[in-house]
Amino acid sequence: MKILRKISDAVLFAVMAITLTAVLIILVMIIIYILKSAGGYLNLSLLTRPASEGGILPMIITTVYIVLVSIAVAFPVGICTAIFLNEYSGNSGFIRILRLAIDTLAGIPSIIYGLFGLLVFCRILGFGQSIIAGALTLSIMILPVIIRTTKESLKSIPDSFREGSLSLGATKLQTIVHVVIPSALPGIINAVILAIGRVVGESAPVLLTVGLAKNLPKSIFESGRTLTIHLYYLTSEAVRPEDFGMAFAAASILVILVLAINTATKFITMAFGNKTKD
């Protein structure tokens, strides 16, 4: 029996190692293909040229605004909701309705969110096509991702952690803030990273609520164009080889931006976690 267990463990480990290697190879191949296709078009002039001449600095600024505002709105709401569902709620009718609402939000197509944002934020609230309207729309769209991932992370924390803190005289709120949340921090980081990826990759809601303006936005109340929308128009209007080169250069910048935001998010959250533990 021991030999069979060792053989099964070795087989499962080999399968997982092969799968992980395959995922890494695919990721590296995609990045290499994008960077190679960008060729000589990926240079600093992309950031210095006007948008009318192929510069993409306004699109980068708009994308960063969208990510920061949508995460700033959705993160506290999602975290508090996940904490309430996992730490305070029981199995009442209201809680079942709330969970059903979260599951429903996760299954709604993104174009529906775009239409909702266009009606509510752009027209009823009077924001027009602007960064704030798009960010508020996307913050609603990423709520299920943050809530689900955070809730699963909180659920994985052993009850003995909570019981030990409560037995020492800490209140439930103190236990959640100083024991549960720091222990669940890796899962919360993953929730933020998944949400950022969803925000950066969306096009339909952004197209309807943010607009297509190539100008450099001076505030979040102005219209703009994200890198995803700009990339779509570059590829749809490309007729010359250099047009595709510019499109791949924009795609390279988008990948680099996502990696930079994800890395910064991890470092910030880890630093916050270390301070909380201290």
PADOKE-638509 format. One record per residue: x negated, y negated, z negated of N, C-alpha, C in turn; residue number from 1; residue in one letter. Coordinates in steps of 0.001 Angstrom, whole numbers. Atoms other than C-alpha are relative to their C-alpha. Example, Ala and Ser with C-alpha at 12.3 -4.5 7.8 and 13.67 -1.06 7.14 Angstrom:
BEGIN
n.X	n.Y	n.Z	ca.X	ca.Y	ca.Z	c.X	c.Y	c.Z	seq	type
-890	1190	0	-12300	4500	-7800	-900	-1200	0	1	A
820	1190	60	-13670	1060	-7140	770	-1090	-730	2	S
! end
This chain:
BEGIN
n.X	n.Y	n.Z	ca.X	ca.Y	ca.Z	c.X	c.Y	c.Z	seq	type
-822	1206	0	0	0	0	-862	-1263	0	1	M
872	1165	41	-2828	-2372	-826	-625	-258	1360	2	K
597	163	-1329	-4397	-1716	2562	1005	-624	965	3	I
-1041	553	-866	-1079	-2439	4307	221	-1487	-290	4	L
-168	1409	347	-733	-5691	2376	-1142	-844	553	5	R
1149	732	-519	-4236	-6762	3328	83	-153	1517	6	K
-119	61	-1465	-3587	-5904	6973	1082	-1009	402	7	I
-1086	937	-323	-279	-7813	7006	-420	-1439	-286	8	S
485	1347	300	-1917	-10813	5312	-973	-486	1073	9	D
965	373	-1029	-4738	-10786	7841	691	-329	1326	10	A
-731	237	-1246	-2296	-10557	10752	736	-1333	-52	11	V
-725	1260	147	-146	-13427	9440	-947	-1194	15	12	L
982	1079	0	-3234	-15537	8787	-515	-261	1410	13	F
476	153	-1369	-4466	-14884	12317	1046	-685	880	14	A
-1077	627	-782	-1077	-15807	13797	82	-1489	-305	15	V
-73	1407	378	-975	-19070	11827	-1207	-774	509	16	M
1206	670	-495	-4574	-19892	12773	82	-231	1501	17	A
-141	135	-1450	-3860	-19267	16453	1015	-1090	347	18	I
-1028	1023	-242	-706	-21394	16289	-533	-1398	-263	19	T
575	1298	330	-2519	-24252	14576	-1012	-439	1063	20	L
983	318	-1030	-5340	-24082	17101	683	-417	1299	21	T
-727	334	-1228	-2849	-24131	19989	591	-1410	-80	22	A
-571	1345	174	-1127	-27227	18580	-1080	-1074	123	23	V
1096	966	-68	-4442	-29032	18132	-517	-139	1425	24	L
475	49	-1384	-5552	-28099	21651	966	-802	876	25	I
-996	736	-783	-2281	-29404	23139	-85	-1496	-286	26	I
106	1411	364	-2606	-32657	21196	-1233	-641	621	27	L
1238	543	-570	-6215	-33173	22289	116	-117	1516	28	V
-159	46	-1454	-5325	-32354	25906	870	-1177	434	29	M
-881	1132	-337	-2505	-34911	25924	-748	-1321	-141	30	I
738	1241	219	-4728	-37631	24450	-1069	-191	1059	31	I
1043	97	-1019	-7581	-36846	26843	602	-344	1361	32	I
-642	274	-1291	-5197	-36844	29832	428	-1460	97	33	Y
-447	1402	-19	-3747	-40237	28872	-1188	-943	143	34	I
1171	873	-51	-7154	-41817	28266	-719	103	1340	35	L
657	-191	-1294	-8613	-40306	31450	789	-677	1111	36	K
-831	612	-1038	-5673	-41492	33554	-43	-1522	-91	37	S
103	1451	130	-6049	-44995	32120	-1226	-537	709	38	A
1194	371	-747	-9530	-45096	33592	-572	-1337	-424	39	G
581	1311	280	-11010	-48561	33884	1015	-1068	-343	40	G
-1035	990	317	-7692	-50249	33145	137	-248	-1499	41	Y
-67	148	1454	-8070	-49762	29402	-1197	-829	-456	42	L
1060	904	401	-10127	-52787	28352	591	-1157	-802	43	N
-437	1119	846	-9984	-55924	26234	829	-1021	762	44	L
-772	973	-774	-8492	-57933	29090	1504	248	-133	45	S
-1417	-279	230	-5202	-56177	28353	567	-886	-1109	46	L
-441	807	1132	-5047	-58235	25174	-153	-1495	245	47	L
263	1420	-244	-6218	-61531	26670	767	-546	1200	48	T
-735	480	-1171	-4358	-61689	29982	1423	-368	-375	49	R
-1422	294	214	-910	-63327	30095	853	1210	378	50	P
-887	-1124	-288	2020	-60926	30210	364	60	1472	51	A
-332	23	-1428	2787	-62048	33772	-1089	610	864	52	S
1120	-585	-738	-643	-60736	34820	-370	1381	-520	53	E
245	-1358	469	-386	-57390	33079	-453	112	-1435	54	G
381	-53	1407	-1326	-58323	29509	1104	601	-863	55	G
-1003	-696	815	395	-56338	26777	-45	-420	-1468	56	I
42	446	1392	-384	-58306	23593	1393	-327	-538	57	L
-1352	244	523	3238	-59563	23299	759	1291	-316	58	P
-683	-1267	244	4470	-55955	23555	-523	677	-1271	59	M
578	-573	1222	2069	-54831	20820	565	-705	-1233	60	I
-524	775	1132	3185	-57644	18503	1466	349	-257	61	I
-1413	-343	149	6862	-56845	19162	162	1379	-616	62	T
-73	-1360	543	6296	-53146	18461	-358	30	-1481	63	T
404	50	1416	4492	-53893	15185	1098	-634	-846	64	V
-1110	631	719	7303	-56241	14123	1141	990	-220	65	Y
-1107	-956	77	9913	-53580	14894	-287	1072	-1049	66	I
366	-1058	939	8045	-50909	12913	33	-511	-1438	67	V
101	510	1370	7343	-53080	9859	1367	-359	-576	68	L
-1299	432	517	10839	-54546	9562	924	1193	-218	69	V
-894	-1153	143	12693	-51266	10151	-412	881	-1170	70	S
459	-791	1145	10516	-49381	7643	270	-744	-1306	71	I
-244	778	1217	10822	-52224	5107	1461	66	-423	72	A
-1420	-88	319	14614	-51964	5329	402	1428	-367	73	V
-467	-1376	175	15037	-48191	5577	-701	734	-1141	74	A
770	-763	994	12308	-47021	3176	606	-65	-1402	75	F
-571	8	1360	13734	-48277	-157	1383	620	-64	76	P
-1343	-584	-2	17280	-47295	816	-90	1526	72	77	V
140	-1448	-159	16193	-43819	1938	-569	672	-1228	78	G
620	-584	1182	13993	-43179	-1096	984	29	-1162	79	I
-969	48	1104	16654	-44310	-3572	1131	1000	213	80	C
-1058	-969	-293	19282	-42196	-1827	-475	1422	-268	81	T
552	-1347	224	17037	-39125	-1888	-150	283	-1491	82	A
140	-176	1449	16287	-39645	-5581	1361	229	-648	83	I
-1340	-165	565	19978	-40022	-6375	561	1384	302	84	F
-538	-1304	-389	20922	-36876	-4445	-683	1143	-733	85	L
742	-1122	584	18193	-34757	-6018	-54	-48	-1520	86	N
237	127	1437	17885	-36135	-9549	1258	-291	-812	87	E
-1153	453	776	21282	-37510	-10548	1314	661	405	88	Y
-1310	-445	-486	24047	-36083	-8380	272	1452	-371	89	S
-411	-1385	192	25998	-32919	-8995	523	570	1302	90	G
-586	-569	-1221	28279	-31229	-6507	1451	-475	143	91	N
-1345	566	-70	31279	-33542	-6589	418	-220	1450	92	S
-505	252	-1335	33452	-34391	-3620	-704	-1162	667	93	G
701	1147	-554	31726	-37754	-3180	-1381	395	512	94	F
1342	-420	-403	28297	-36113	-3015	67	844	1270	95	I
-137	-806	-1222	29505	-33587	-425	294	-892	1210	96	R
-285	939	-1090	30897	-36444	1668	-1262	-766	395	97	I
1244	724	-268	27603	-38330	1329	-977	862	793	98	L
899	-903	-734	25601	-35307	2478	488	235	1424	99	R
-559	-150	-1335	27972	-34804	5400	-268	-1241	847	100	L
271	1241	-727	27519	-38469	6348	-1459	-64	454	101	A
1421	2	-362	23719	-38090	6320	-254	966	1151	102	I
154	-967	-1088	23906	-34961	8491	610	-527	1298	103	D
-632	562	-1191	26253	-36774	10871	-861	-1085	615	104	T
893	1041	-501	23911	-39746	11142	-1187	594	762	105	L
1147	-635	-646	21083	-37375	12050	343	541	1384	106	A
-384	-607	-1268	23094	-35917	14937	552	-966	1029	107	G
-546	983	-938	24327	-39141	16551	-1054	-350	1054	108	I
970	375	-1055	22650	-39870	19943	-480	-1441	-180	109	P
599	1317	222	20347	-42881	19937	723	-1102	773	110	S
-700	1014	-780	22358	-44672	22636	1208	-530	-772	111	I
-1133	432	815	25321	-44784	20216	-466	-1015	-1040	112	I
570	983	917	23107	-46528	17666	-245	-1323	720	113	Y
246	1212	-774	22142	-48973	20394	1271	-795	238	114	G
-1278	679	-203	25783	-49756	21188	517	-607	-1300	115	L
-410	523	1310	26532	-50153	17475	-791	-1258	-349	116	F
833	1160	294	23593	-52523	17027	331	-1184	884	117	G
-371	1075	-924	24580	-54510	20112	1280	-691	-446	118	L
-1276	565	428	28113	-54970	18769	-116	-715	-1344	119	L
0	519	1367	27413	-55522	15065	-1071	-1065	-208	120	V
1098	906	313	23992	-57145	14799	-183	-1107	1034	121	F
231	1001	-1044	23727	-58895	18153	1172	-963	153	122	C
-1164	835	-294	27297	-60158	18523	748	-449	-1252	123	R
-798	385	1175	29255	-60051	15256	-827	-827	-977	124	I
849	745	930	26371	-61184	13034	-752	-1142	667	125	L
564	1132	-721	25069	-63503	15748	-1505	-10	145	126	G
1448	-27	-174	21439	-62345	15895	-410	-41	1472	127	F
367	-96	-1397	21594	-61914	19656	-988	1128	230	128	G
1046	-993	-253	19030	-59691	21345	-1290	-511	-634	129	Q
1148	469	771	16199	-60045	18864	-660	1164	-712	130	S
751	-1029	709	13618	-58116	16904	741	433	-1258	131	I
-705	-340	1238	15660	-58298	13700	1208	888	296	132	I
-1144	-838	-365	18717	-56831	15459	-451	1422	332	133	A
509	-1323	-322	16669	-53967	16865	-531	735	-1208	134	G
558	-631	1193	14896	-53325	13566	1105	496	-931	135	A
-1104	-438	839	18167	-53175	11630	690	1228	590	136	L
-598	-1164	-663	19584	-50759	14209	-850	1246	-212	137	T
893	-1149	160	16534	-48515	14028	-112	427	-1456	138	L
65	-373	1414	16497	-48648	10216	1149	927	-376	139	S
-1127	-917	237	19943	-47024	10194	-287	1356	626	140	I
244	-1235	-729	18774	-44441	12718	-1016	899	-702	141	M
1049	-804	635	15730	-43336	10687	337	365	-1444	142	I
-376	-328	1377	17551	-43145	7351	93	1507	-248	143	L
-72	-1445	260	18398	-39412	7708	-1365	672	-70	144	P
1346	-583	20	14733	-38606	8435	-661	-238	-1352	145	V
624	342	1286	13512	-40427	5313	697	723	-1147	146	I
-751	-619	1099	16291	-39075	3092	-264	1498	-66	147	I
173	-1458	-10	15957	-35439	4159	-1403	405	-422	148	R
1385	-375	294	12159	-35284	4044	-348	-296	-1452	149	T
280	361	1390	11952	-37097	713	732	926	-963	150	T
-782	-879	868	14705	-34977	-812	-638	1388	-102	151	K
662	-1304	41	12943	-31743	159	-1295	-58	-797	152	E
1229	158	775	9716	-33083	-1317	295	-75	-1491	153	S
-388	88	1411	11451	-33964	-4596	478	1345	-531	154	L
-513	-1304	410	13133	-30570	-4685	-1131	990	-272	155	K
1120	-933	165	9747	-28843	-4458	-761	-204	-1305	156	S
684	247	1279	8557	-30404	-7741	610	902	-1066	157	I
-545	-925	1018	8911	-27781	-10540	741	-744	-1102	158	P
-768	595	1100	11475	-28509	-13243	-824	-123	-1274	159	D
843	75	1200	8768	-27890	-15826	-677	-1364	-124	160	S
579	1344	43	7226	-31261	-14869	970	-964	-671	161	F
-1018	891	562	10474	-33029	-15702	228	317	-1475	162	R
-261	-406	1372	11068	-31014	-18872	-1142	-407	-932	163	E
1143	400	816	7551	-31704	-20131	1	-1488	-286	164	G
-49	1446	196	7945	-35436	-19602	1129	-394	-947	165	S
-1143	315	874	11373	-35533	-21251	-266	427	-1443	166	L
284	-477	1353	10125	-33506	-24213	-968	-909	-747	167	S
929	938	625	7450	-36140	-24839	657	-1340	-341	168	L
-730	1215	365	10128	-38808	-25238	242	-964	1132	169	G
-223	892	-1135	10167	-40316	-21768	1464	56	433	170	A
-1359	18	-533	13479	-41404	-20285	18	660	1375	171	T
-114	-624	-1315	14804	-39887	-17085	-593	-894	1078	172	K
550	932	-977	13897	-43011	-15123	-1524	-21	-68	173	L
1456	-38	145	10362	-43015	-16539	-574	1297	553	174	Q
448	-1289	-531	10046	-39330	-15662	-26	-25	1522	175	T
-64	63	-1461	11105	-39992	-12066	-1113	-885	553	176	I
977	969	-521	8816	-43014	-11619	-1435	464	-216	177	V
1386	-298	359	5697	-41691	-13369	-397	1459	211	178	H
327	-1419	-146	5932	-37919	-12841	474	554	1338	179	V
-577	-643	-1184	8253	-36881	-10031	-494	-647	1289	180	V
372	684	-1249	7503	-39532	-7401	-1488	166	327	181	I
1415	-241	-349	3669	-39321	-7682	-266	1427	471	182	P
203	-1390	-411	3887	-35533	-7386	565	251	1395	183	S
-642	-181	-1299	6142	-35840	-4310	-563	-928	1061	184	A
531	1019	-903	3979	-38503	-2667	-385	536	1381	185	L
319	-499	-1344	2648	-36286	175	1235	145	891	186	P
-1228	-118	-781	6208	-35536	1285	575	-1350	382	187	G
-477	1347	-306	7139	-39215	1078	-837	-620	1110	188	I
863	475	-1080	4133	-40050	3250	440	591	1334	189	I
-471	-643	-1227	5332	-37520	5815	1309	-618	483	190	N
-1263	633	-380	8778	-39138	5745	-249	-1323	704	191	A
316	1290	-609	7281	-42535	6530	-613	195	1385	192	V
657	-241	-1285	5104	-41139	9317	1001	472	1050	193	I
-1031	-454	-925	8034	-39312	10918	912	-1149	418	194	L
-855	1143	-318	10126	-42468	10702	-704	-960	948	195	A
751	886	-887	7383	-44552	12321	-36	570	1415	196	I
2	-630	-1322	7107	-42048	15160	1336	-128	703	197	G
-1339	149	-587	10870	-42205	15688	225	-1426	480	198	R
-197	1406	-364	10864	-46010	15742	-791	-345	1258	199	V
858	349	-1132	7948	-46310	18160	478	663	1294	200	V
-359	-749	-1195	9316	-43691	20534	1367	-298	572	201	G
-1356	252	-484	12877	-45003	20880	4	-1048	1105	202	E
-109	956	-1102	13924	-46832	24021	1420	-543	171	203	S
-1367	445	-260	17737	-46942	24431	491	-1044	-1007	204	A
-459	1019	946	18581	-48765	21162	-804	-1293	101	205	P
864	1180	-104	15616	-51100	21618	367	-818	1230	206	V
-357	694	-1244	16598	-51930	25188	1276	-821	-175	207	L
-1284	684	166	20128	-52890	24100	-49	-1122	-1033	208	L
-28	957	1117	19263	-54832	20939	-1173	-976	-24	209	T
1173	872	34	15768	-56278	21404	-153	-780	1304	210	V
68	683	-1276	15795	-57067	25112	-1248	327	787	211	G
1095	-261	-926	13174	-57319	27834	-978	-1165	112	212	L
825	1198	-123	11520	-60694	27239	-1477	336	-189	213	A
1435	-248	70	7756	-60676	27845	-729	-1032	-857	214	K
641	1066	769	7117	-63696	25646	-596	538	-1296	215	N
597	-349	1286	4955	-63542	22530	939	-473	-1102	216	L
-986	432	1005	7516	-63540	19679	-668	-727	-1158	217	P
518	777	1116	6906	-66196	17060	672	372	-1321	218	K
-703	-444	1197	9431	-64732	14628	833	1220	362	219	S
-805	-1198	-233	11618	-61680	14202	1391	-334	525	220	I
-1306	401	-501	14629	-63689	15346	-29	-300	1504	221	F
125	181	-1439	13351	-63880	18927	54	1346	700	222	E
-18	-1217	-807	13731	-61358	21724	-1426	402	359	223	S
1319	-480	-377	10823	-59265	22936	102	1278	802	224	G
59	-1263	-732	9728	-56087	24684	-1007	898	-691	225	R
906	-941	661	8241	-53074	22924	-860	722	1034	226	T
888	-742	-894	5462	-50938	24362	734	1125	730	227	L
-741	-1090	-636	7886	-48084	25038	819	-502	1182	228	T
-786	578	-1086	10207	-50272	27127	-918	-500	1107	229	I
949	484	-1000	7234	-51872	28876	-586	1158	806	230	H
529	-1176	-679	5815	-48456	29682	1020	584	982	231	L
-1054	-499	-877	9151	-47357	31121	95	-823	1279	232	Y
-111	848	-1185	9314	-50349	33442	-1252	61	866	233	Y
1225	-144	-798	5680	-49963	34496	60	1248	876	234	L
-63	-1248	-774	6286	-46361	35580	1149	-7	1012	235	T
-1135	6	-925	9692	-47003	37174	-222	-934	1189	236	S
261	955	-1075	8359	-49918	39250	-1347	222	676	237	E
1343	-236	-559	4957	-48407	40092	85	476	1447	238	A
79	-392	-1419	4199	-48182	43813	-1444	182	446	239	V
1414	-107	-334	398	-48459	43854	-729	808	-1072	240	R
760	-782	1008	-2230	-46289	42129	-372	-834	-1227	241	P
362	828	1142	-3290	-49251	39973	1181	-258	-929	242	E
-1177	154	849	286	-49580	38734	95	1150	-1011	243	D
0	-1140	908	97	-46073	37296	-1153	-105	-1004	244	F
1118	211	917	-3310	-46942	35831	363	-947	-1124	245	G
-450	931	1021	-1780	-49892	34000	994	663	-953	246	M
-974	-708	839	1044	-47651	32781	-711	916	-994	247	A
737	-881	909	-1420	-45126	31345	-825	-798	-1003	248	F
709	855	956	-3410	-47970	29784	944	-435	-1118	249	A
-998	359	1016	-244	-49120	28012	322	1203	-884	250	A
-250	-1212	785	399	-45512	26946	-1147	266	-976	251	A
1159	-191	881	-3130	-45322	25520	75	-939	-1200	252	S
-144	959	1090	-2561	-48469	23495	1095	443	-960	253	I
-1111	-472	838	730	-47005	22236	-456	1136	-911	254	L
509	-1123	805	-997	-43805	21061	-947	-509	-1083	255	V
946	553	965	-3784	-45780	19388	736	-754	-1102	256	I
-776	758	990	-1239	-48037	17681	697	926	-985	257	L
-680	-961	881	722	-45065	16320	-998	636	-969	258	V
1021	-591	867	-2462	-43440	14987	-460	-1002	-1059	259	L
451	1014	952	-3543	-46713	13365	1045	-244	-1085	260	A
-1065	232	984	-154	-47285	11690	124	1184	-947	261	I
-102	-1195	843	16	-43693	10448	-1158	92	-990	262	N
1169	-45	880	-3525	-43861	9059	100	-1048	-1102	263	T
-150	1060	1005	-2863	-47186	7343	1067	361	-1025	264	A
-1073	-411	912	358	-45799	5861	-503	1019	-1012	265	T
539	-1014	919	-1468	-42817	4400	-905	-620	-1051	266	K
927	615	947	-4196	-44954	2842	737	-860	-1021	267	F
-756	860	917	-1722	-47447	1359	766	833	-1015	268	I
-790	-834	902	496	-44733	-81	-890	765	-972	269	T
931	-698	895	-2482	-42800	-1479	-543	-943	-1066	270	M
488	973	971	-3812	-45962	-3121	1070	-295	-1041	271	A
-1104	238	926	-392	-46618	-4642	178	1192	-934	272	F
-121	-1200	826	-248	-43020	-5860	-1081	88	-1054	273	G
1094	-38	969	-3643	-43290	-7516	238	-992	-1139	274	N
-291	979	1040	-2592	-46455	-9350	1115	488	-918	275	K
-1116	-508	800	623	-44784	-10471	-473	1070	-980	276	T
505	-1058	877	-1272	-41794	-11863	-831	-578	-1127	277	K
816	611	1037	-3678	-44063	-13705	886	-655	-1072	278	D
! end
